[in-house]
Amino acid sequence: MNRRALLGAPLLLAAPALAQGVSGRPVRLVVPYPPGGGVDGQARALAPPLGAALGGAAILVDNRAGGSTRIGTDEVRRAAPDGHTLLLMPAIAWVGFFHSRTFDTKVWEEMTPVAGTAETPYNFLASRAGSGNETWARTAEAARRRPEGLRIGGPSAGGIIELSVRDILAGAGVPGLYVPFQGSAPAHAALLAGTVDVQIMPFGDGIGQMRGGATHGLAMSGPARDPRAPEVPTFAELGIGETLMNSFSVWGPPGLPAPLRDRLAEALRTALADADFRAFMQDRQGFTVRFRDAGAVRQELLDFDRAWGPRLAASARGLNGTGTDRQSVLDRAGRSR
């Protein structure tokens, strides 16, 4: 089976034994994004050591993309709280999706946090190699000369990503438009095709594409430059955005019993210590592995909602200050290629 087929298919790791409290069926780890992105890569790397830590349990990575993570989230929210269905999620995204009305409830108050897995700078901005826009300054200047301004493609509609785009455009004084896709992989395809001018994406995806020669790194969030991409300035350096970090965590359905949650959390703690997993996360994905218990994960979400909720709600009332329709920009881009 080739790599593309592998990424497009669920990952099933057969095993002879199952951990206490997780028995009879595989454990399904739902990813609310398409195959090929950073969250999917993390889930597939986590599956082998997690299965081993659960006594040889079978782990099935199940991509349920769409609806700005709602499809995957609802799949787990409706599941039986028996430990057989879990969700790997950059959970602060839920806060953005709630305040942009993608979700009608604060889903993080319903779901059961199990444990945190990793963290990384939230956003990475890149242009296509060969576009002539090797730096943010060149990219912004080129955008000012076009009627539609800067077309920024990203992995989902609403929420933190759109607010970040608004900050970038306002900070730079550049007119522009955010164009959402169902995940980072289709947004990257649009960047390479010239449908969008730049892509906003997870940090791990950004440095991977830059190292591969497909893109130029323009800017990133985070409090300081990252040693894995020291040539890429921060948004704060450029005066165009926030220092926001992203965190990843595993969640169970509402009502997951505390003893079962704790057994799953301990298995995750063990899995996160796996040397191969840590090397993959650090070197290939750009994530820093960091275990947090359920209480810390829930508190992260509560704190983020208090700090960012009002801004996210305000931004939902209108991102695209130019009044340009997204589809018309894409249509014009298509005719110009």
C-alpha positions as CSV (number, residue, x, y, z in Angstrom):
1,M,0.0,0.0,0.0
2,N,1.5,3.4,-0.9
3,R,1.7,6.4,1.4
4,R,-1.3,8.2,0.0
5,A,-3.5,5.1,0.4
6,L,-2.2,4.6,3.9
7,L,-3.1,8.2,4.9
8,G,-6.5,7.8,3.4
9,A,-7.4,4.7,5.3
10,P,-8.0,4.0,9.0
11,L,-5.1,2.7,10.9
12,L,-5.9,-0.5,12.7
13,L,-3.3,-2.1,15.0
14,A,-4.3,-5.6,15.8
15,A,-3.4,-6.9,19.3
16,P,-4.2,-10.0,21.3
17,A,-5.0,-8.4,24.7
18,L,-7.0,-5.5,25.9
19,A,-6.5,-3.3,28.9
20,Q,-8.6,-3.5,32.0
21,G,-11.7,-1.4,31.5
22,V,-11.3,-1.2,27.7
23,S,-12.4,-4.6,26.4
24,G,-14.1,-6.4,23.6
25,R,-13.6,-3.9,20.7
26,P,-10.9,-1.6,19.3
27,V,-10.4,1.8,20.7
28,R,-11.4,4.3,18.1
29,L,-9.4,7.6,18.1
30,V,-11.3,10.1,16.1
31,V,-9.5,12.9,14.3
32,P,-11.8,15.8,13.2
33,Y,-9.6,16.6,10.2
34,P,-8.7,14.9,6.9
35,P,-5.7,12.6,6.6
36,G,-2.4,14.2,6.0
37,G,-2.4,17.1,8.4
38,G,-0.6,17.6,11.7
39,V,-3.4,16.3,14.0
40,D,-3.8,13.2,11.8
41,G,0.0,12.6,11.9
42,Q,0.0,12.9,15.7
43,A,-2.8,10.4,16.0
44,R,-1.2,7.8,13.8
45,A,2.2,8.2,15.6
46,L,0.4,7.9,19.0
47,A,-1.6,4.8,18.1
48,P,1.2,2.2,18.4
49,P,2.5,3.3,21.9
50,L,-1.0,3.9,23.1
51,G,-2.2,0.5,22.1
52,A,0.9,-1.0,23.8
53,A,0.2,1.0,27.0
54,L,-3.4,-0.3,26.9
55,G,-2.2,-3.9,27.1
56,G,-2.1,-4.5,23.4
57,A,-5.4,-2.9,22.6
58,A,-6.3,-2.3,18.9
59,I,-6.3,1.4,18.0
60,L,-8.3,2.7,15.1
61,V,-7.6,6.2,13.8
62,D,-10.8,7.5,12.3
63,N,-10.8,10.7,10.3
64,R,-14.1,12.5,10.5
65,A,-13.5,15.8,8.9
66,G,-15.8,18.7,8.1
67,G,-18.0,21.3,9.8
68,S,-15.0,23.0,11.4
69,T,-14.5,19.9,13.6
70,R,-18.2,19.5,14.4
71,I,-18.6,16.2,12.5
72,G,-15.8,14.5,14.4
73,T,-16.7,16.1,17.7
74,D,-20.4,15.0,17.4
75,E,-19.3,11.5,16.6
76,V,-17.6,11.3,20.0
77,R,-20.2,13.3,21.8
78,R,-22.9,10.8,20.8
79,A,-20.7,7.8,21.6
80,A,-21.2,5.5,24.6
81,P,-18.9,6.5,27.5
82,D,-17.1,3.2,27.6
83,G,-13.6,4.1,26.7
84,H,-13.8,2.8,23.1
85,T,-14.3,6.2,21.4
86,L,-11.9,9.1,22.0
87,L,-11.1,12.4,20.2
88,L,-7.7,14.0,19.6
89,M,-8.3,17.7,19.3
90,P,-6.6,21.1,19.5
91,A,-9.4,21.9,21.9
92,I,-9.0,25.7,22.2
93,A,-10.4,25.7,18.6
94,W,-13.8,24.8,20.2
95,V,-13.8,28.1,21.9
96,G,-13.4,29.9,18.6
97,F,-16.0,27.8,16.9
98,F,-18.5,28.4,19.7
99,H,-18.1,32.2,19.6
100,S,-18.4,32.1,15.8
101,R,-21.6,30.1,16.1
102,T,-20.3,27.0,14.5
103,F,-21.2,25.2,17.7
104,D,-24.3,26.1,19.7
105,T,-23.0,25.0,23.1
106,K,-19.7,25.1,24.9
107,V,-18.8,21.6,24.0
108,W,-15.7,21.5,26.2
109,E,-18.1,21.7,29.2
110,E,-19.9,18.6,28.0
111,M,-17.1,16.4,26.8
112,T,-14.7,14.6,29.2
113,P,-11.1,15.6,29.1
114,V,-8.7,12.7,29.4
115,A,-5.2,14.2,29.1
116,G,-3.1,16.7,27.2
117,T,-0.6,15.5,24.7
118,A,1.4,18.3,23.1
119,E,1.7,22.0,22.3
120,T,3.0,24.2,19.5
121,P,2.9,27.7,18.2
122,Y,-0.7,28.1,16.9
123,N,-0.2,29.6,13.4
124,F,2.4,29.6,10.6
125,L,2.0,31.8,7.6
126,A,3.6,30.7,4.3
127,S,3.8,31.6,0.6
128,R,4.3,29.4,-2.4
129,A,8.0,28.8,-3.4
130,G,8.6,30.6,-6.7
131,S,5.8,33.2,-6.1
132,G,8.4,36.0,-5.6
133,N,7.0,36.5,-2.1
134,E,9.8,35.2,0.0
135,T,9.2,37.6,3.0
136,W,6.2,39.1,4.7
137,A,7.2,42.6,3.5
138,R,7.2,41.5,-0.2
139,T,3.9,39.6,0.3
140,A,2.1,42.6,1.8
141,E,3.4,45.0,-0.8
142,A,2.2,42.7,-3.6
143,A,-1.2,42.4,-2.0
144,R,-1.6,46.2,-1.8
145,R,-1.3,46.4,-5.6
146,R,-4.2,43.9,-6.2
147,P,-7.9,44.9,-6.1
148,E,-8.8,41.8,-3.9
149,G,-5.8,42.2,-1.6
150,L,-4.3,39.2,0.1
151,R,-6.1,35.9,-0.3
152,I,-5.3,33.7,2.8
153,G,-6.3,30.1,2.8
154,G,-6.8,28.1,6.0
155,P,-8.0,24.9,7.5
156,S,-11.5,25.8,8.8
157,A,-14.1,28.5,8.9
158,G,-14.7,30.8,11.8
159,G,-13.0,30.9,15.2
160,I,-9.4,31.5,16.1
161,I,-8.0,31.1,12.6
162,E,-10.3,33.9,11.2
163,L,-9.5,36.1,14.1
164,S,-5.8,35.6,13.5
165,V,-6.3,36.5,9.8
166,R,-8.1,39.7,10.9
167,D,-5.2,40.6,13.2
168,I,-2.7,40.0,10.4
169,L,-4.6,42.1,7.8
170,A,-5.3,44.9,10.2
171,G,-1.8,45.0,11.7
172,A,-0.3,45.2,8.2
173,G,-2.9,47.6,6.8
174,V,-3.5,45.2,3.9
175,P,-6.9,44.5,2.4
176,G,-7.7,40.8,2.1
177,L,-9.9,37.8,2.4
178,Y,-9.9,34.5,4.3
179,V,-10.8,31.4,2.3
180,P,-11.5,28.4,4.5
181,F,-11.0,24.7,3.5
182,Q,-11.8,21.4,5.1
183,G,-8.3,20.9,6.6
184,S,-4.7,22.0,6.0
185,A,-4.1,19.6,3.1
186,P,-6.7,21.0,0.7
187,A,-5.7,24.6,1.7
188,H,-2.1,23.7,0.8
189,A,-3.2,22.3,-2.6
190,A,-4.9,25.7,-3.2
191,L,-1.7,27.5,-2.3
192,L,0.3,25.5,-4.7
193,A,-2.3,26.0,-7.4
194,G,-2.3,29.8,-6.9
195,T,-5.9,29.9,-5.8
196,V,-4.8,31.7,-2.6
197,D,-1.7,33.8,-2.1
198,V,-0.6,32.5,1.3
199,Q,-1.7,29.8,3.7
200,I,-2.2,30.0,7.4
201,M,-1.6,26.6,9.0
202,P,-0.4,24.7,12.1
203,F,3.2,25.3,12.9
204,G,4.2,21.6,12.3
205,D,2.7,21.6,8.8
206,G,4.4,24.9,8.1
207,I,8.0,23.9,8.9
208,G,7.5,20.6,7.1
209,Q,6.4,22.2,3.9
210,M,9.2,24.9,4.2
211,R,11.9,22.2,4.7
212,G,10.5,20.3,1.7
213,G,11.0,23.4,-0.5
214,A,7.3,23.9,-1.3
215,T,6.9,27.1,0.6
216,H,8.5,30.2,2.1
217,G,8.0,30.7,5.9
218,L,6.7,34.3,6.3
219,A,5.7,34.5,10.0
220,M,4.6,32.4,13.0
221,S,2.8,32.9,16.3
222,G,4.5,32.2,19.6
223,P,6.4,34.3,22.1
224,A,9.8,33.9,20.3
225,R,11.3,32.4,17.2
226,D,11.4,28.7,17.3
227,P,14.8,26.9,17.0
228,R,13.4,24.5,14.4
229,A,12.7,27.5,12.1
230,P,14.9,30.3,13.4
231,E,14.7,32.2,10.1
232,V,10.9,32.7,10.5
233,P,10.0,35.9,12.4
234,T,7.1,36.0,14.9
235,F,3.9,37.9,14.3
236,A,4.8,40.0,17.3
237,E,8.1,41.0,15.7
238,L,6.3,42.1,12.5
239,G,3.5,43.8,14.5
240,I,0.8,41.8,12.8
241,G,-0.6,39.3,15.4
242,E,-0.6,37.4,18.6
243,T,1.8,35.1,20.5
244,L,-0.8,32.3,20.8
245,M,0.2,28.7,21.5
246,N,-1.9,25.7,20.6
247,S,-2.4,22.7,22.8
248,F,-3.6,19.2,21.9
249,S,-5.6,16.8,24.1
250,V,-7.6,13.6,24.1
251,W,-11.3,13.7,25.0
252,G,-14.0,11.2,25.8
253,P,-17.8,11.4,25.5
254,P,-19.9,13.0,28.2
255,G,-20.2,10.8,31.2
256,L,-17.0,8.9,30.8
257,P,-16.5,7.3,34.3
258,A,-13.6,8.8,36.3
259,P,-11.8,5.5,36.9
260,L,-11.9,4.6,33.2
261,R,-10.7,8.2,32.3
262,D,-7.8,7.8,34.8
263,R,-6.7,4.5,33.3
264,L,-6.8,6.0,29.8
265,A,-4.8,9.0,31.0
266,E,-2.1,6.8,32.5
267,A,-1.9,4.9,29.3
268,L,-1.5,8.2,27.5
269,R,1.2,9.3,29.9
270,T,3.1,6.1,29.1
271,A,2.6,6.5,25.4
272,L,3.9,10.1,25.4
273,A,7.2,8.9,26.9
274,D,7.8,6.6,23.9
275,A,11.1,7.6,22.2
276,D,9.9,7.1,18.7
277,F,6.8,9.1,19.3
278,R,8.7,12.0,20.8
279,A,11.2,12.1,18.0
280,F,8.4,12.1,15.4
281,M,6.6,14.9,17.2
282,Q,9.6,17.1,17.7
283,D,11.5,16.6,14.5
284,R,8.8,15.9,11.9
285,Q,5.7,17.6,13.3
286,G,7.1,20.6,15.2
287,F,5.2,19.7,18.4
288,T,6.5,19.7,21.9
289,V,5.2,16.7,23.8
290,R,3.8,17.7,27.2
291,F,1.4,15.6,29.3
292,R,-1.3,17.4,31.3
293,D,-4.0,15.7,33.4
294,A,-7.7,16.2,32.9
295,G,-8.0,19.0,35.4
296,A,-5.3,21.0,33.7
297,V,-6.8,20.5,30.3
298,R,-10.2,21.7,31.4
299,Q,-8.7,24.7,33.1
300,E,-6.8,25.6,29.9
301,L,-10.2,25.8,28.1
302,L,-11.9,27.9,30.8
303,D,-9.0,30.3,31.0
304,F,-8.8,30.7,27.2
305,D,-12.6,31.3,27.0
306,R,-12.4,34.1,29.6
307,A,-9.4,35.7,27.8
308,W,-10.4,35.3,24.2
309,G,-14.2,34.8,24.2
310,P,-15.2,38.5,23.9
311,R,-12.7,39.1,21.0
312,L,-13.8,35.9,19.2
313,A,-17.5,36.9,19.5
314,A,-16.8,40.4,18.2
315,S,-14.7,39.0,15.3
316,A,-17.6,36.7,14.2
317,R,-19.6,39.8,13.3
318,G,-17.4,40.4,10.3
319,L,-13.9,39.3,9.3
320,N,-13.7,40.6,5.7
321,G,-13.5,44.4,6.0
322,T,-13.2,44.8,2.3
323,G,-16.7,43.4,1.7
324,T,-15.3,41.1,-0.9
325,D,-17.2,37.9,-1.5
326,R,-15.0,34.8,-1.0
327,Q,-16.4,32.9,-3.9
328,S,-16.0,35.8,-6.3
329,V,-12.3,36.1,-5.4
330,L,-11.8,32.4,-6.0
331,D,-13.6,32.7,-9.4
332,R,-11.4,35.6,-10.4
333,A,-8.3,33.7,-9.2
334,G,-9.3,30.7,-11.3
335,R,-9.7,32.8,-14.5
336,S,-6.3,34.5,-13.9
337,R,-4.4,31.2,-13.8
